[in-house]
Amino acid sequence: MTLHKRLRTAGNAIARLALPLLLLTAPAVFAAPPSDAQVDRLMELTRVRDTLESMWPQIEAMQQQVVEQTLAGAGHKPDKAERAQLDALLERQMRTLRSVMSWEQMEPVYRDIYQQTFEAEDVDAMIAFYESEAGQKLIAKMPQLMRNTMEATQRLIAPAIEEMQRDIRSATKAGIGDKDAAAD
């Protein structure tokens, strides 16, 4: 076999191997991340900001519930001064949380997550859906769906939380976690 034939045969073999590899990698090469404008439109249509804002009353209620359950489980009824201190603490915590999770802080985070997760084509398809009547109905029902989901989740985990609180109280009464007892 001549050198020319060998090179041509080798070239054909390489082409036969390279073509399938090229076809496999083509979607990744040609898939473009969505633009900021695409993601912003999708977040606007899906009311991401409104959803973020609407969760604050639920977070505050859950925080208050956890505090009340913890106090009741410990058998402690705070007096007026302790209650005022506790309320001030909870208010400071909520202010901090609201600051850290404000829309101004979260919007670029959401945008980055969307751009890392979806391709431009995906975002265009979602935009088309959410602009439709069916998409708008879904968005309108989403707050109710989220409330129902949170309520169901709370009912589901409430017994586990109560059991954990009992375990913590028992361990505390037994001296586990007591700094003085641990030093001995």
C-alpha positions as CSV (number, residue, x, y, z in Angstrom):
1,M,0.0,0.0,0.0
2,T,1.4,3.4,-0.9
3,L,1.9,6.2,1.5
4,H,-0.8,8.2,-0.2
5,K,-3.4,5.3,0.3
6,R,-2.4,4.8,3.9
7,L,-2.8,8.5,4.7
8,R,-6.2,8.6,2.9
9,T,-7.3,5.4,4.8
10,A,-6.2,6.9,8.1
11,G,-7.9,10.2,7.3
12,N,-11.1,8.4,6.5
13,A,-10.9,6.5,9.8
14,I,-10.3,9.7,11.7
15,A,-13.2,11.3,9.9
16,R,-15.5,8.4,10.8
17,L,-14.5,8.7,14.5
18,A,-14.5,12.5,14.6
19,L,-17.9,13.1,13.0
20,P,-20.0,11.3,15.7
21,L,-17.9,13.0,18.4
22,L,-18.5,16.3,16.8
23,L,-22.3,15.6,16.5
24,L,-22.4,14.7,20.2
25,T,-20.7,17.9,21.3
26,A,-22.5,20.2,18.9
27,P,-25.5,20.8,21.1
28,A,-23.3,21.9,24.0
29,V,-21.3,24.2,21.7
30,F,-24.3,25.8,20.0
31,A,-26.5,26.0,23.2
32,A,-26.4,29.6,24.3
33,P,-27.1,30.7,27.8
34,P,-30.1,33.1,28.0
35,S,-29.4,36.8,28.0
36,D,-30.1,39.0,31.0
37,A,-33.2,40.4,29.1
38,Q,-34.6,36.9,28.5
39,V,-34.1,35.9,32.2
40,D,-35.5,39.3,33.4
41,R,-38.6,38.8,31.2
42,L,-39.1,35.2,32.5
43,M,-38.7,36.4,36.1
44,E,-41.2,39.2,35.4
45,L,-43.8,36.8,33.9
46,T,-43.4,34.3,36.7
47,R,-43.5,37.1,39.3
48,V,-40.4,35.9,41.1
49,R,-40.1,39.2,43.0
50,D,-43.7,39.1,44.2
51,T,-43.2,35.5,45.3
52,L,-40.1,36.5,47.3
53,E,-42.0,39.4,48.9
54,S,-45.1,37.4,49.7
55,M,-43.2,34.8,51.7
56,W,-42.1,37.2,54.5
57,P,-45.4,37.0,56.5
58,Q,-45.1,33.2,56.4
59,I,-41.5,33.3,57.5
60,E,-42.3,35.7,60.4
61,A,-45.2,33.5,61.5
62,M,-43.1,30.3,61.4
63,Q,-40.4,32.1,63.4
64,Q,-42.9,33.2,66.0
65,Q,-44.4,29.7,66.1
66,V,-41.0,28.0,66.7
67,V,-40.2,30.5,69.5
68,E,-43.5,29.8,71.2
69,Q,-43.2,26.1,70.9
70,T,-39.6,26.2,72.2
71,L,-40.7,28.3,75.2
72,A,-43.7,26.1,75.9
73,G,-41.6,23.0,75.6
74,A,-39.1,24.4,78.0
75,G,-41.9,25.2,80.4
76,H,-40.9,28.9,80.4
77,K,-43.4,31.7,80.3
78,P,-41.5,34.9,79.7
79,D,-42.4,38.0,81.8
80,K,-43.1,41.3,80.1
81,A,-39.4,42.4,80.1
82,E,-38.3,39.1,78.6
83,R,-41.0,39.2,76.1
84,A,-40.0,42.7,75.0
85,Q,-36.4,41.5,74.7
86,L,-37.4,38.4,72.7
87,D,-39.6,40.5,70.4
88,A,-36.8,43.0,69.8
89,L,-34.4,40.1,69.0
90,L,-36.9,38.5,66.6
91,E,-37.4,41.9,64.9
92,R,-33.6,42.4,64.5
93,Q,-33.3,38.9,63.0
94,M,-36.1,39.6,60.5
95,R,-34.5,42.9,59.5
96,T,-31.2,41.1,58.9
97,L,-32.9,38.4,56.9
98,R,-34.9,40.8,54.9
99,S,-31.7,42.8,54.1
100,V,-29.8,39.7,53.1
101,M,-32.6,38.4,51.0
102,S,-33.9,41.6,49.5
103,W,-34.9,41.7,45.9
104,E,-31.8,43.9,45.2
105,Q,-29.6,41.2,46.7
106,M,-31.5,38.2,45.2
107,E,-32.2,39.4,41.7
108,P,-28.6,38.9,40.4
109,V,-28.4,35.6,42.2
110,Y,-31.6,34.4,40.6
111,R,-30.4,35.6,37.2
112,D,-27.1,33.7,37.5
113,I,-28.9,30.6,38.6
114,Y,-31.3,30.8,35.6
115,Q,-28.4,31.4,33.2
116,Q,-26.4,28.5,34.6
117,T,-29.5,26.2,34.5
118,F,-31.3,27.0,31.3
119,E,-30.4,27.6,27.7
120,A,-31.8,30.5,25.7
121,E,-34.1,28.2,23.8
122,D,-35.5,26.8,27.1
123,V,-36.1,30.3,28.4
124,D,-37.9,31.4,25.2
125,A,-40.2,28.3,25.5
126,M,-41.0,29.2,29.1
127,I,-41.6,32.8,28.2
128,A,-44.0,31.7,25.5
129,F,-45.8,29.4,27.9
130,Y,-46.1,32.0,30.7
131,E,-47.4,34.6,28.2
132,S,-50.2,32.2,27.3
133,E,-53.5,32.1,29.1
134,A,-52.6,28.7,30.7
135,G,-49.3,30.1,31.9
136,Q,-51.0,33.1,33.5
137,K,-53.5,30.9,35.2
138,L,-50.7,28.8,36.6
139,I,-48.9,31.9,37.9
140,A,-52.1,33.2,39.5
141,K,-52.6,29.9,41.4
142,M,-48.9,29.6,42.4
143,P,-49.2,31.6,45.7
144,Q,-52.1,29.3,46.8
145,L,-50.1,26.2,45.8
146,M,-47.1,27.4,47.8
147,R,-49.3,28.2,50.9
148,N,-51.0,24.8,50.7
149,T,-47.6,23.1,50.2
150,M,-46.1,24.9,53.3
151,E,-49.1,24.0,55.4
152,A,-49.0,20.4,54.4
153,T,-45.2,20.3,55.0
154,Q,-45.7,21.9,58.5
155,R,-48.3,19.3,59.4
156,L,-46.0,16.6,58.2
157,I,-43.0,17.7,60.1
158,A,-44.7,19.0,63.3
159,P,-44.5,15.6,65.1
160,A,-40.8,15.3,64.2
161,I,-40.1,18.8,65.5
162,E,-41.9,18.1,68.7
163,E,-39.9,14.9,69.2
164,M,-36.7,16.7,68.5
165,Q,-37.6,19.3,71.1
166,R,-38.4,16.6,73.7
167,D,-35.1,15.0,72.9
168,I,-33.2,18.3,73.4
169,R,-35.1,18.9,76.7
170,S,-34.3,15.4,77.9
171,A,-30.6,15.8,77.0
172,T,-30.4,19.2,78.6
173,K,-32.0,17.9,81.8
174,A,-29.6,15.0,81.8
175,G,-26.7,17.4,81.6
176,I,-25.7,16.8,78.0
177,G,-24.6,20.0,76.5
178,D,-24.0,21.5,80.0
179,K,-20.6,23.2,79.8
180,D,-19.8,22.6,83.5
181,A,-20.8,18.9,83.2
182,A,-18.7,18.5,80.0
183,A,-15.7,19.9,81.7
184,D,-15.8,17.3,84.5
